[in-house]
């Protein structure tokens, strides 16, 4: 099995820790390793580093290579600019197919957290076995609550079992639902969160792109043809300028004839905002999560304090607040508003405060 | 007229800005001047600096002299240790009486803010005229709301007018009341907040101490007798060790036969906590008060942000919070809990975190 790790994201909901020059996947948020390092480390027991590819942007390539010294440098594939996930996955597939025409690849995100790495690897291997048959496979997350921030997968009938895990038909991919719908999905037991984790043969996904995204497929073939020649990076650059951004979900998964899904119940999180990060970290008796700082609190509960090393944080009478201190920026908001941190970042951008972005 | 400015306080409710080595009166909280400087500056149009005495503790004497270079250094009277306000006032009276046996003195606190300095000086002069007759005079603050954190003065009948201001008998000094009582006081129109500002002849207050606090009076006389000799500071030290702490309110004012009160309506504040300070500072359209920092806020109202210079404070969805950042400490609490900041300081003391006190 091969892995393609998508590491080009530039999200703003973990601002002010994540910055334009240092995005979430490059940060040590959940453990002492960065999320990218953790993502690689999670699969190396079943995928040797030579078979792990990281796709990222120009700005982050050297950082990715620094953080992953064990990875062959050429395994860091540099996108000239962001074109959403379908081109990115296609580019990785081109590189992988060149190594091995029969390769099965897992497409992973560099900024997800998974508690049970062993269970995750087991699911990957089970999905890999299924993918040998030339089908598109995804892992569906057992929903823990009626989330409105994720897309869902409506499963159909069970078609097989792989390494003890059930394999279902995908009936439909569903957009992020409003709350009542999300509640109905949760209760039905037939829906999974769309993890964005896919397993397929490199040849299979490229064939699907030929059928569903023929322009992109043609562009990828031009890149593939130049890959071993002296003009590889020039061709990539030229072609990429023309590539139309489209997500793998919209471009392929929602339109493919057949997709299979295996359930994944391993403590998955996309660490989508500060509240989600707080949920992953140990809390004290008052339900407070305190990271990298000294905290003295009175009547303070459910509060997440993410500090810079040498400052004392003193709180009194607080409930469910998020306090993030990065030295140059202090962010304070209620836990249930952390999704809107991106609005603050927009405000800063409008205000020309580039130094804080 | 003379002034005795009491500058020995060590309050903790403006922590973490106020510290053991740098108490509230030594800080530039309300204006660019420190509160002590402001207190001196407020009276110099009617009291020359040679007649202004500052009484403070050993730890703060050099700081007081530094902050008041225009004051004769010997006008900073150093208490060997804190003994509450009656001994402190008595000590100042001894010094003032030595200069002028007929002196009228105003006893002022170094950590009060007054918006209308002109009106304040007018009231001081009016009270000074009344005090010439050998009575105890105080200024009563027109209450702005049913405060439970101040003592009250119940006024009796009007006995005179001085410089256009009515002069009332004091019927009674009242302890800090519970809220319903405070509301009744406010509605009656007969009550003032006890400002702790007193005007009397130095001879009058010492005579009252002879009657009401004879031990203290004797001790003060021993100090007075040694004042011009070589053992002045030794005697002060010896005597002060024996002095019993007692406040001027409990020791004299509540027990004196006759006290007169003049109303004071000049925007007085004791700046008793962070919320009180916020009330004194200009607010923006959202009711936020932002001091010494850059603030970017979304849906943030009624919040007081007191920053350290170079940090950006970003807030989202906050209401009526206090955020104080002193560089080494970050304090966050609701505005209506700022009175309890002292509890945090106690907790730090118990926890041995001396470096933050």
Interface residues (C-beta under 8 A of the other chain):
Chain A: X16 X294 X296 X298 X307 X310 X311 X312 X313 X314 X315 X316 X317 X318 X321 X323 X325 X327 X328 X329 X330 X331 X332 X333 X334 X337 X340 X341 X343 X344 X347 X348 X351 X353 X356
Chain B: X16 X294 X296 X298 X307 X310 X311 X312 X313 X314 X315 X316 X317 X318 X321 X323 X325 X327 X328 X329 X330 X331 X332 X333 X334 X337 X340 X341 X343 X344 X347 X348 X351 X353 X356
